Amino acid sequence: MTISTARATGLPAVRPYESYVYAYPHKTAYRPLPDRPALRALWAAEPKDALSLYLHIPFCEVRCGFCNLFTRIGAPEELTTRYLDALERQAVAVRDALGDAAPVRFAAAAFGGGTPTFLTADELERLCDIAEKRMGADLLAVPLSVETSPSTATADRLAVLAGRGTTRVSIGVQSFVDEEARAAVRPQRRAEVEAALGRIRDARIPVLNIDLIYGIDGQTERTWLTSLDAALAWRPEELYLYPLYVRPLTGLHRLGAAAGPEAEALEQAAWDEQRLRLYEVGRDHLLARGYEQVSMRMFRRADAPRESQDGPEDHACQTDGMIGLGCGARSYTAALHYSFDYAVDMREIRSIIDGFTATEDFSRAEVGRYVDAAEARRRHLLQSLLQATGLPLDDYRARFGTDPREDFPGELERFADRGWLDAQAPEGLLRLSPLGLAHSDALGPALFSPGVRAAMAAYERK
């Protein structure tokens, strides 16, 4: 499906890159919870036999120009020790809140950030101990994914991760072309990246994921293929292809702000065309080389081991609960999504991290958003539809007792009119077309509820 097909409908144009929807509702829709509900009450009636565990490490050695993640550069004055101390206090409080009246089991675990491998090898051992000894997660028996970077993927750190059961390592490369890395304000050299990839393969962790970015200033189809082929030389089990975003308060946003709104508007359409074109080039290149498309961003080598070979693969993000530890992590119950305060500005992030490390009582939810039945339906549809496999209608009906075509007739009709839904999908399956997958970052935000949209619009960036 080519870009020109997107124009064939005669409908008003939409921006293909509105927002990357990795969770719904977004944290900018969260607000301080006036009742500060006790975690024990929140989790009392929740099923806890297939939870996901996420530990957040908010430190990086540098901050890339495109990054709006909750992370700070460096950790002076033993800050990592104080952070791990707080993380352990939080883990003790959360595990106590989960109780023992019903079985508590974790079906998946992940360490993210920031850069978890910013921690030393000894600190990574302690992080694993927190997950296992404080939370009760069996890291050797469940899928464990860990994010890393070229400069922190050292042999001693990787040895710890491999020994503690890591099944997947994800490394942010973004580009194998040094000039493009500099343009994205990511100080690295290809030789350093290649050396890190060699160390990861030497550690024999089953799944290697490589993140790449398209839409960088000066990037062409030729240089994009250069990065793709350099990544493919390592036969990664997974590849994530991310469109570049320039978000408020990031380094690239500050660099481009001087151009003014008129110049920005003129450049936007050309940039959208570039990103769509490079997306298609990347997608087709990977599909022709034995990869299958899992979502707009994710591609998996067809012969790669599945997580179920290393442990259970029974956590579903649409339905199961999530425990997030750390000041940038979020947790999900059926009725409430909660976390801590959110920021992008470095000064604000430092303040939030300092507050987290000083916290003694982690027994209550502080910031979040309640999710009612209508929002639960919307979230299930959104997160299922953005996967290439689509949404089995029977799954939706079994959970909610209704049909998504009845619950969201206007949205789905508009998607169909734009050619975003697969008209050839088997009976009982709601699935995106190739064109719809390409426009996931427009389709996802189109499913946001009016209430979530209003909360996000009212959020004061900091």
C-alpha positions in Angstrom: 0.0 0.0 0.0 1.7 3.2 -1.1 1.4 6.7 0.2 -0.6 7.8 -2.9 -3.3 5.4 -1.8 -3.8 7.5 1.3 -5.0 10.4 -0.9 -7.3 8.3 -3.1 -10.3 8.5 -0.7 -11.0 12.2 -1.3 -11.4 12.7 2.5 -9.7 15.7 4.2 -6.0 15.0 4.9 -4.9 13.9 8.3 -1.5 14.2 9.8 0.0 10.7 9.9 2.1 11.5 13.0 -0.1 12.9 15.7 1.2 10.9 18.6 2.8 7.6 19.5 0.2 5.8 21.7 2.1 3.4 23.9 -0.4 3.7 26.8 -3.9 4.9 27.3 -4.8 7.2 28.9 -1.5 9.1 28.6 0.2 10.4 31.8 -0.6 14.0 30.8 -4.2 13.1 31.6 -3.3 12.0 35.1 -3.9 14.4 38.0 -3.1 14.4 41.8 -5.6 12.1 43.5 -7.3 14.0 46.3 -8.3 10.8 48.1 -4.8 9.3 47.9 -6.4 5.8 47.8 -4.6 3.0 49.7 -2.9 0.5 47.5 -4.2 -2.4 49.6 -7.8 -1.3 48.8 -7.1 -0.7 45.2 -5.7 -4.2 44.7 -8.0 -6.1 47.1 -10.4 -7.4 44.4 -8.0 -7.5 41.4 -6.9 -10.7 39.8 -3.2 -11.1 40.6 -2.2 -14.3 38.9 -0.8 -12.8 35.7 0.7 -9.4 36.6 3.4 -7.5 34.7 6.2 -6.0 36.7 8.1 -2.9 35.5 11.1 -1.3 37.3 12.0 2.2 36.1 15.5 3.6 36.3 15.5 7.3 35.4 19.1 7.8 34.6 21.0 8.2 31.3 24.6 9.1 30.4 23.3 11.6 27.9 20.0 12.9 26.8 19.2 12.5 23.1 17.7 15.5 21.2 14.4 13.7 20.5 14.0 12.3 24.0 11.0 13.2 26.2 11.3 10.3 28.6 11.3 10.8 32.3 15.1 10.6 32.8 18.0 12.8 34.0 21.6 13.0 32.9 24.0 11.4 35.4 23.5 10.6 39.1 25.8 12.6 41.4 26.4 12.1 45.1 25.4 8.4 45.3 21.9 9.2 43.9 21.6 5.7 42.4 22.1 4.2 45.8 19.4 6.5 47.3 17.1 5.7 44.4 17.5 1.9 44.8 16.9 2.4 48.5 13.6 4.1 47.7 12.8 1.5 45.1 13.2 -1.2 47.7 11.0 0.6 50.2 8.4 1.0 47.5 8.6 -2.7 46.6 8.1 -3.8 50.2 5.0 -1.5 50.5 3.5 -2.7 47.2 4.0 -6.4 47.9 2.4 -5.9 51.3 -0.5 -4.2 49.6 -1.0 -7.1 47.2 -1.5 -9.4 50.2 -1.6 -13.1 50.3 -5.3 -13.9 50.2 -5.0 -14.9 46.5 -2.0 -16.1 44.6 0.3 -13.4 43.4 2.3 -14.3 40.2 4.1 -12.2 37.7 3.9 -13.3 34.1 6.4 -10.8 32.6 9.0 -8.4 33.9 10.9 -5.4 32.4 13.5 -2.9 33.4 13.2 0.4 31.5 14.1 4.0 31.8 16.1 6.0 31.2 18.8 3.4 30.8 18.7 0.6 33.3 22.3 -0.4 32.4 23.4 3.1 33.6 23.5 1.1 36.9 26.7 -0.7 37.7 26.9 -4.5 37.6 26.5 -4.7 41.4 23.5 -2.3 41.3 21.9 -4.4 38.6 22.2 -7.4 40.9 20.5 -5.4 43.6 17.7 -4.4 41.1 17.1 -8.0 40.3 17.0 -8.8 44.0 14.4 -6.2 44.5 12.2 -7.8 41.8 12.7 -11.3 43.1 13.2 -11.1 46.9 10.9 -8.1 47.5 8.2 -8.6 44.8 8.4 -12.3 44.4 9.0 -12.4 40.6 10.8 -15.4 39.3 13.0 -13.8 36.8 14.4 -17.2 35.6 10.9 -18.4 34.8 9.3 -15.4 33.0 10.2 -13.2 30.1 12.5 -10.4 31.3 13.2 -7.5 28.9 15.9 -4.9 29.7 16.8 -1.6 27.8 20.4 -0.6 27.2 22.5 1.8 25.2 25.8 1.4 23.3 28.0 2.9 26.0 26.4 1.1 28.9 26.1 -2.4 27.4 29.4 -3.5 29.0 30.4 -7.2 29.4 30.0 -7.2 33.2 26.6 -5.7 33.1 25.4 -8.0 30.4 26.8 -11.0 32.3 24.6 -10.0 35.3 21.5 -9.7 33.1 22.1 -13.0 31.4 22.8 -14.8 34.7 19.6 -13.4 36.2 17.3 -14.6 33.4 17.1 -11.8 30.9 15.4 -13.1 27.7 15.4 -9.8 25.7 17.8 -6.9 25.5 16.7 -3.8 23.6 19.4 -1.3 22.4 18.7 2.1 21.2 20.9 2.7 18.1 18.6 5.0 16.1 21.1 5.3 13.2 24.3 3.6 12.1 25.3 6.7 10.2 27.4 8.9 12.4 26.2 12.2 10.8 22.5 11.2 11.4 23.3 10.3 15.0 24.8 13.8 15.5 21.7 15.4 13.8 19.5 13.6 16.3 21.8 14.9 19.1 22.8 11.4 20.0 26.6 11.4 20.5 27.8 8.0 19.4 30.0 6.4 16.7 29.1 3.4 14.6 32.2 1.5 15.9 31.0 1.9 19.5 27.5 0.6 18.4 29.0 -2.4 16.6 31.2 -3.3 19.6 28.1 -3.1 22.0 26.1 -5.4 19.7 29.0 -7.9 19.7 29.0 -7.9 23.5 25.2 -8.5 23.6 25.5 -11.4 21.2 28.4 -12.8 23.2 26.2 -12.7 26.3 23.8 -15.2 24.5 20.6 -13.4 25.6 17.9 -15.0 23.4 16.3 -11.9 21.9 18.1 -8.9 20.6 16.0 -5.8 19.7 17.5 -2.9 17.8 15.7 0.5 17.8 16.1 2.6 14.7 14.6 6.1 13.8 13.5 7.5 10.5 12.8 11.1 9.6 16.2 12.5 10.9 17.3 15.7 9.2 19.4 14.8 6.1 18.3 11.2 6.1 17.7 9.7 2.7 16.4 6.3 1.5 20.0 5.3 0.8 21.2 6.2 4.3 18.1 4.6 5.9 18.8 1.4 4.0 22.4 1.6 5.3 21.2 1.6 8.9 18.7 -1.2 8.2 21.3 -3.4 6.6 23.8 -2.7 9.3 21.2 -3.8 11.9 20.2 -6.9 9.8 23.9 -8.0 9.8 23.4 -8.9 13.5 20.2 -10.9 12.7 18.2 -9.3 15.5 15.2 -11.2 16.6 13.3 -7.9 16.7 13.6 -4.5 15.1 11.6 -1.4 16.1 11.4 1.4 13.5 10.4 4.7 15.1 9.3 7.9 13.3 11.2 10.8 14.7 9.1 13.2 16.8 10.2 16.6 17.9 8.3 17.0 21.2 8.0 20.1 23.4 10.9 20.8 25.9 13.2 18.3 24.1 16.6 19.3 22.7 15.5 19.2 19.1 12.4 21.3 19.9 14.6 24.0 21.4 16.9 23.9 18.3 14.0 24.3 15.9 12.0 26.8 17.9 14.0 29.7 16.4 12.6 28.9 12.9 9.2 30.3 13.8 5.7 28.8 13.4 5.3 29.7 9.7 8.5 27.9 8.6 7.5 25.0 10.8 4.1 24.7 9.1 5.7 24.8 5.7 8.2 22.1 6.6 5.7 19.8 8.3 4.0 18.4 5.2 7.4 17.6 3.6 8.6 16.0 6.8 5.4 13.8 6.9 6.0 12.7 3.4 9.6 11.9 4.2 8.6 9.8 7.2 5.9 7.9 5.4 8.2 7.2 2.5 11.0 5.9 4.8 8.5 3.9 6.8 7.4 2.1 3.6 11.0 1.5 2.5 11.8 0.1 6.0 8.7 -2.1 6.2 9.1 -3.6 2.7 12.9 -4.1 3.3 12.2 -6.1 6.4 9.3 -8.1 5.1 11.4 -9.2 2.1 14.1 -10.4 4.5 12.1 -12.8 6.7 10.6 -10.4 9.2 6.9 -10.2 10.1 5.1 -7.0 11.1 3.7 -7.0 14.6 2.7 -3.4 14.7 3.5 -0.2 13.0 6.8 -0.1 14.9 7.7 -3.7 15.7 9.1 -6.3 13.3 10.0 -9.8 14.4 12.2 -12.3 12.6 9.9 -15.1 11.5 12.2 -17.8 12.9 12.9 -16.1 16.2 12.2 -17.8 19.5 8.9 -16.7 21.1 8.9 -15.7 24.7 6.8 -18.7 25.5 9.8 -20.9 25.0 11.5 -19.2 27.9 8.5 -18.8 30.1 4.8 -18.1 30.2 3.3 -15.7 27.6 0.0 -15.1 29.3 0.1 -11.4 30.2 -2.2 -9.3 28.1 -1.8 -5.5 28.4 -5.5 -4.9 27.6 -6.8 -6.9 30.6 -4.1 -7.8 33.1 -2.8 -5.6 35.9 0.6 -3.9 36.0 2.9 -3.1 38.9 5.3 -0.2 38.2 8.1 0.6 40.6 10.1 3.8 40.3 9.2 7.4 40.0 8.5 7.2 36.2 6.6 3.9 36.3 2.9 3.6 36.0 0.6 0.9 37.5 -2.7 -0.4 36.3 -5.7 -1.7 38.1 -9.1 -2.2 36.4 -10.4 1.1 37.8 -7.3 3.3 38.3 -4.1 4.0 36.4 -1.6 5.7 38.7 2.0 6.8 38.9 4.0 9.8 40.2 4.3 13.3 38.8 5.4 13.6 35.2 7.8 16.1 33.6 10.1 16.5 30.6 12.1 19.6 31.8 15.4 18.5 33.4 15.0 20.7 36.5 11.5 19.4 37.1 12.7 15.8 36.7 15.5 16.2 39.2 13.0 17.6 41.7 10.6 14.7 41.3 13.5 12.1 41.6 14.7 13.9 44.7 11.2 13.7 46.2 10.9 10.0 45.3 14.2 9.2 47.0 13.1 11.0 50.2 9.7 9.2 50.4 9.2 6.8 53.2 5.5 5.9 52.8 4.6 4.3 49.4 1.3 2.8 50.6 -0.9 5.1 48.6 -1.5 6.2 45.0 -0.6 9.8 44.5 -1.2 10.8 40.8 -3.4 9.0 38.3 -6.7 8.7 36.4 -9.7 6.6 37.1 -10.8 4.4 34.2 -14.6 3.8 33.9 -16.3 1.1 31.8 -16.4 3.3 28.7 -12.7 4.1 28.9 -11.9 0.4 29.5 -13.7 -0.5 26.2 -11.9 2.3 24.4 -8.5 1.2 25.7 -9.1 -2.4 24.8 -10.1 -1.5 21.2 -7.2 0.9 20.8 -4.5 -1.4 22.1 -5.8 -4.4 20.2 -6.4 -2.6 16.9 -2.8 -1.1 16.8 -1.5 -4.7 16.7 -1.2 -6.2 13.2 -3.1 -9.3 14.4 -6.1 -7.1 15.1 -9.0 -7.6 17.5 -11.0 -10.8 17.7 -14.6 -9.7 18.2 -15.4 -12.6 20.4 -12.7 -11.5 22.9 -14.3 -8.1 23.1 -17.8 -9.5 23.5 -16.7 -11.9 26.2 -15.2 -9.1 28.2 -17.7 -6.4 27.7 -20.9 -8.1 26.4 -21.1 -5.7 23.5 -19.7 -5.3 20.0 -17.0 -2.6 19.3 -18.9 -1.8 16.1 -21.8 -0.8 18.2 -19.8 1.0 20.8 -17.6 3.0 18.4 -19.6 3.2 15.1 -18.5 6.7 14.2 -14.8 6.1 14.7 -14.7 2.7 12.9 -16.8 4.1 10.0 -14.3 6.9 9.5 -11.4 4.4 9.6 -13.1 2.2 7.0 -13.8 5.2 4.8 -10.1 6.1 4.8 -9.1 2.5 3.9 -7.5 1.9 7.3 -9.5 -1.2 8.1 -8.8 -4.5 6.3 -11.9 -5.4 4.3 -10.4 -8.8 3.6 -10.0 -9.8 7.3 -11.6 -13.1 8.3 -15.0 -13.0 9.7 -15.0 -12.0 13.4 -11.7 -10.1 13.2 -11.3 -6.4 13.2 -7.9 -5.6 11.7 -6.0 -2.7 10.2 -5.0 -2.7 6.5 -1.4 -1.9 5.6 -2.5 1.7 5.1 -4.1 1.7 8.5 -0.9 0.3 10.2 1.1 3.1 8.5 -1.3 5.6 10.0 -1.3 4.1 13.5 -0.1 7.4 15.0 -3.2 9.2 13.6 -5.6 6.3 14.3 -4.6 5.9 17.9 -5.2 9.5 19.0 -8.5 9.5 17.0 -9.8 7.0 19.6 -9.1 9.2 22.6 -12.2 10.1 24.6 -13.3 13.7 24.9 -12.5 13.6 28.6 -9.0 12.4 28.1 -8.4 14.9 25.3 -9.5 17.7 27.5 -7.3 16.6 30.4 -4.3 16.3 28.0 -5.0 19.7 26.5 -5.2 21.3 30.0 -1.9 19.7 31.2 0.7 22.3 32.0 4.0 21.1 30.5 6.9 21.1 32.8 
